[in-house]
Amino acid sequence: MNNSITALVRVDSGEHIGTGHVMRCLTLAKLLRARGISIYFISKPHKGHCLDEIRRADFKVIELPTSNAQEYAGNWCPHAHWLGGTESNDARESLAALHHTTLNERVIVVVDHFSLTSQWHIALKEALNAKVVVIDGLADRTLKCDVLIDPNLVLDAQKKWDGKIQNNTKLMIGPQYFPLREEFAFSPPTLPQALKRIFVCFGGTDKDNATLFICELLAKWCTSLNEPVSVDVIIGEHHPFKPLIHAFCTQHGFKLHVQASNISSLMAQADLAIGGGGTMSWERCKMALPTLVLAIAQNQVAQAIALEEKGAAVYVGDYSTESKRLEKIQQRVVNVLENLRCSPDTLKTMSQSALSIMEAYNHNQPWVDEIIK
């Protein structure tokens, strides 16, 4: 019955954005395709993008022109500079790129982009008579959408989104609305018994190389241990520091996984994760994996603190802003590692807390049917 629907997914990736937005949209797109919906991705080929990942999944990609996003300075919202151009031009270019595309009777526009606001949403909604679905957890600008998906831990949704959305916007709040990849439906979580294996991942791209920072710290820490701790390091194919990380992992006996397709399996084997506070947080929670969260962007800090308050993680700092206090971050990480190594019960308690965060999650993801009604 959904053959008459086209979904347009506006999302970007790159060294300055990361890959998490695209990866969760890719999962959502697969869920929509399974429901008979035609899918087009609209995206800009920023430096370090992962559009090839979308094409490998057999989705059509409409590329928009881009300038150097690093040099572009927008000011209409906090993350305007991510766009690599103006918001109004982006809307015009998106519509122009669709001119020769055959759209079905109904159009749903899915937007997962911190640079786009109500201005862009209204332009596409009116031009295409579309239903607009926004995925966002920041609440730092006004949105004009029919459905808002905020997969973060939110204590007071009304307070968070007051004045940012319309009263008739349908809210889907909480990690149960995060589109987990299919592999997580078939990988049962395991509770750690002791700290013997560490999973290190800061997403597909990590522009400030927090990955190597943590690897160097772990290599030094491991030399002081009587019993070995193994380390899995996961990065994306387009990670800007891949050669450096590869050389370091080879030298120190860490196992490097590039563009891994078995993330859930690696998480299931791990006893602890060290990573950012982005979209991978919910995958870690689903696998009952306790985490040391080192935020790699300021927009991850609130989520990292919320995870710590729930007992699922320990927040050790913001790597993007504490560059002059890295020794303090190093000491925090080492202190937590030592505490968890000496206290397996604490590790297990964190694991149980992580799993409880996703207790409302349903692998059938019925909320997807709700957004296409």
C-alpha positions in Angstrom: 0.0 0.0 0.0 3.0 2.3 0.3 4.1 2.0 -3.3 2.7 5.5 -3.8 5.1 7.1 -1.3 8.5 8.7 -2.0 10.8 9.4 0.9 13.5 12.1 0.4 16.3 11.9 3.0 18.3 15.1 3.5 21.5 14.3 5.4 25.2 15.1 5.2 28.4 13.5 6.4 32.0 14.5 6.4 35.1 15.1 8.6 33.4 18.1 10.3 30.1 16.3 10.7 30.9 12.7 11.2 29.1 9.7 9.8 26.5 9.0 12.5 23.7 11.0 10.9 24.0 9.1 7.6 24.3 5.7 9.3 21.0 6.2 11.2 19.3 7.5 8.2 20.5 4.6 6.2 19.0 2.2 8.7 15.7 4.2 8.6 15.8 4.1 4.8 16.1 0.3 4.8 13.1 0.1 7.1 11.1 2.3 4.8 12.2 0.4 1.7 11.0 -2.8 3.4 7.6 -1.1 3.6 7.5 -0.5 -0.1 8.6 3.1 -0.1 10.9 4.7 -2.8 13.9 6.3 -1.3 16.2 9.1 -2.5 19.1 10.6 -0.4 19.9 14.2 -0.9 23.4 15.0 0.3 26.6 17.1 -0.3 29.9 15.4 -1.0 31.8 17.1 1.9 35.4 16.1 2.5 35.3 12.7 4.2 31.7 11.9 3.2 30.3 8.4 3.2 28.0 8.6 0.2 29.6 5.4 -1.1 28.1 3.6 1.9 24.6 4.7 0.8 25.2 3.6 -2.7 26.5 0.2 -1.6 23.1 -0.2 0.1 21.5 0.3 -3.4 20.0 3.7 -2.7 19.9 6.6 -5.1 21.9 9.6 -4.1 21.2 13.1 -5.4 24.4 15.2 -4.9 24.1 18.9 -4.2 26.9 21.4 -5.0 29.1 22.2 -2.0 31.7 24.8 -1.0 34.4 24.3 1.5 32.3 23.7 4.7 35.4 24.4 6.9 35.6 27.9 5.6 31.9 28.7 5.3 30.6 30.8 8.2 26.8 30.8 8.6 25.0 32.4 11.5 21.4 31.4 11.4 21.8 28.6 13.9 24.7 27.2 16.0 25.7 24.5 13.4 25.1 26.6 10.3 28.7 26.3 9.2 28.2 22.6 8.7 26.1 23.2 5.6 28.7 24.6 3.3 26.4 27.2 1.9 23.2 29.1 2.8 20.0 27.5 3.9 17.9 29.1 1.2 20.3 28.0 -1.5 20.2 24.5 -0.1 16.4 24.4 -0.4 16.5 25.8 -3.9 19.2 23.3 -5.0 17.4 20.4 -3.4 14.2 21.2 -5.3 16.0 21.9 -8.5 17.8 18.5 -8.2 14.4 16.8 -7.9 13.1 18.4 -11.1 13.8 15.4 -13.3 13.0 12.9 -10.5 9.8 11.0 -10.6 8.1 11.4 -7.3 5.1 9.4 -6.1 1.7 10.7 -5.1 2.8 11.2 -1.5 6.2 12.6 -0.4 7.8 12.4 3.0 10.9 14.5 3.6 13.2 13.1 6.3 15.7 15.7 7.6 18.6 14.8 9.8 20.8 17.9 9.7 21.7 20.4 12.4 22.2 23.2 9.9 18.6 23.2 8.6 15.8 25.1 10.3 12.1 25.8 9.8 12.9 28.0 6.8 14.2 24.9 4.9 11.4 22.7 6.2 8.7 25.1 5.1 10.2 25.5 1.6 10.3 21.8 0.9 6.9 21.1 2.6 5.1 23.8 0.5 6.8 23.0 -2.8 6.3 19.2 -2.6 3.1 19.2 -0.4 5.2 16.9 1.8 5.1 15.5 5.3 8.2 16.6 7.1 9.9 14.3 9.6 12.9 15.7 11.5 15.4 13.7 13.5 17.1 16.0 16.0 18.1 16.0 19.6 19.6 19.5 20.1 16.6 21.8 20.3 18.8 24.8 19.4 16.6 26.3 16.6 13.1 26.4 15.4 11.8 23.4 13.4 8.6 23.1 11.2 7.8 19.4 11.0 4.9 17.0 11.3 6.9 14.5 13.2 9.9 15.1 15.4 12.1 12.1 16.4 14.4 12.9 19.3 16.1 9.7 20.3 18.0 11.1 23.2 17.4 10.7 26.9 14.9 13.5 27.6 13.5 14.1 31.1 11.1 16.9 30.1 10.3 17.0 26.4 7.8 19.8 26.8 10.4 22.0 28.4 13.2 21.0 26.0 11.2 21.7 22.8 8.9 24.6 24.0 9.0 27.4 21.4 11.0 25.3 19.0 8.2 23.3 17.4 4.5 23.7 16.7 1.8 22.4 19.1 0.6 19.9 16.6 4.0 18.3 16.0 3.9 14.6 16.8 6.8 13.9 19.2 8.7 10.6 19.4 11.1 11.0 22.3 13.6 8.5 23.7 16.2 5.9 22.6 13.4 3.5 21.6 13.0 5.6 18.5 16.6 5.3 17.4 16.7 3.2 14.2 19.1 0.4 15.3 20.7 -1.6 12.5 19.3 -5.1 11.9 22.4 -6.8 13.2 21.4 -5.6 16.8 18.2 -7.6 16.6 20.2 -10.9 16.4 23.1 -10.2 18.8 22.1 -10.9 22.4 23.8 -8.6 25.0 26.2 -10.0 27.5 27.1 -8.8 30.9 30.9 -8.3 31.5 32.5 -10.4 34.2 35.9 -8.6 34.3 37.7 -5.9 32.4 39.6 -8.0 29.7 38.5 -6.4 26.4 38.0 -2.8 25.4 36.1 -1.5 22.4 37.3 1.9 21.1 35.3 3.8 18.6 34.6 7.5 18.0 32.5 7.0 14.8 33.5 6.7 11.2 35.4 9.9 11.1 37.0 11.7 14.1 38.5 15.0 12.9 40.5 15.7 16.1 41.8 12.1 16.3 40.5 11.2 19.8 40.9 7.6 18.7 44.7 7.9 18.6 44.7 9.9 21.9 42.8 7.0 23.6 45.0 4.4 21.9 48.2 6.0 23.2 46.7 6.2 26.7 45.6 2.6 26.6 49.0 1.4 25.3 50.7 3.0 28.2 48.2 1.8 30.8 48.3 -1.8 29.5 52.1 -2.0 30.2 51.4 -1.6 33.9 49.0 -4.5 34.1 49.9 -8.0 35.2 47.1 -9.6 33.1 46.7 -8.5 29.5 43.7 -6.4 28.2 42.9 -6.7 24.5 41.8 -3.7 22.5 39.6 -3.5 19.4 39.8 -0.2 17.6 37.1 0.7 15.1 37.3 3.4 12.5 35.6 4.3 9.2 37.1 3.8 5.7 37.5 7.5 5.3 39.0 8.3 8.7 41.4 11.2 8.2 44.1 9.6 10.4 43.8 6.0 9.3 47.5 5.4 8.4 48.6 6.7 11.8 46.1 4.6 13.7 46.9 1.6 11.6 50.6 1.9 12.4 50.0 2.5 16.1 47.7 -0.5 16.4 50.2 -2.7 14.6 53.0 -1.6 16.8 51.1 -2.2 20.1 49.1 -5.3 19.2 45.7 -3.6 19.1 43.2 -5.1 16.6 42.1 -2.5 14.0 38.7 -2.8 12.3 38.1 -0.5 9.3 34.5 -0.1 8.1 33.5 -3.1 10.3 30.3 -4.9 9.4 30.2 -6.8 12.7 29.9 -3.9 15.3 27.3 -5.7 17.4 29.5 -8.8 17.6 32.5 -6.7 18.6 30.4 -5.0 21.3 29.1 -8.3 22.6 32.7 -9.5 23.1 33.8 -6.3 24.8 33.7 -5.6 28.5 34.0 -1.8 28.2 33.7 0.8 25.5 35.5 4.1 25.1 33.9 6.4 22.6 31.9 9.6 22.0 28.5 10.6 23.0 26.9 10.4 19.6 24.5 8.0 17.9 26.6 4.9 18.8 25.5 5.4 22.4 22.2 3.5 21.8 24.0 0.6 20.1 26.3 0.3 23.1 23.3 0.4 25.5 21.4 -2.2 23.5 24.5 -4.5 23.8 24.7 -3.8 27.6 28.1 -2.3 27.1 29.3 0.2 29.8 31.2 3.2 28.4 33.7 5.8 29.2 32.4 8.8 27.2 34.8 11.3 25.8 32.7 13.8 23.9 34.2 14.8 20.6 31.8 17.7 20.0 30.1 20.1 22.4 26.6 18.8 21.2 27.5 15.4 22.8 28.1 16.7 26.3 24.5 16.8 27.5 23.9 13.3 26.3 27.1 12.1 27.9 26.0 13.6 31.3 22.6 12.0 30.9 24.2 8.6 30.3 26.3 9.0 33.4 23.3 10.0 35.5 21.6 6.8 34.3 24.6 4.8 35.5 25.4 3.5 32.0 28.6 5.5 31.5 31.3 7.7 33.0 31.7 11.0 31.3 35.5 11.8 31.3 35.5 15.2 29.4 35.0 17.1 26.2 37.9 16.5 23.9 36.8 19.2 21.5 37.2 22.0 24.1 39.6 20.6 26.7 42.6 20.4 24.4 44.7 22.3 26.9 43.8 20.0 29.8 44.4 16.6 28.2 46.5 15.5 31.1 43.5 15.8 33.3 41.4 13.8 30.9 44.1 11.1 30.8 44.1 10.9 34.5 40.3 10.6 34.7 40.4 7.8 32.2 43.1 5.9 33.9 41.4 6.3 37.3 38.1 4.9 35.9 39.9 2.1 34.2 41.7 1.1 37.4 38.4 1.3 39.4 36.6 -0.9 37.0 39.4 -3.4 36.7 39.4 -3.8 40.5 35.6 -3.8 40.8 33.9 -6.2 38.3 30.6 -5.7 40.2 30.7 -2.0 39.2 31.3 -2.9 35.6 28.3 -5.3 35.7 26.1 -2.7 37.3 26.9 -0.2 34.6 26.2 -2.9 32.0 22.7 -3.5 33.5 22.0 0.2 33.6 23.0 0.5 30.0 20.7 -2.3 29.0 17.8 -0.8 31.0 17.9 2.4 28.9 16.9 0.4 25.8 14.2 -1.8 27.6 11.4 0.0 25.7 13.1 -0.8 22.3 11.1 -3.0 19.9 13.0 -4.5 17.1 9.9 -4.5 14.9 10.1 -0.7 15.2 6.4 0.0 14.9 7.1 3.8 15.1 8.2 3.6 11.5 4.7 2.8 10.5 3.5 5.8 12.5 5.7 8.3 10.5 4.3 7.1 7.2 0.6 7.3 8.0 
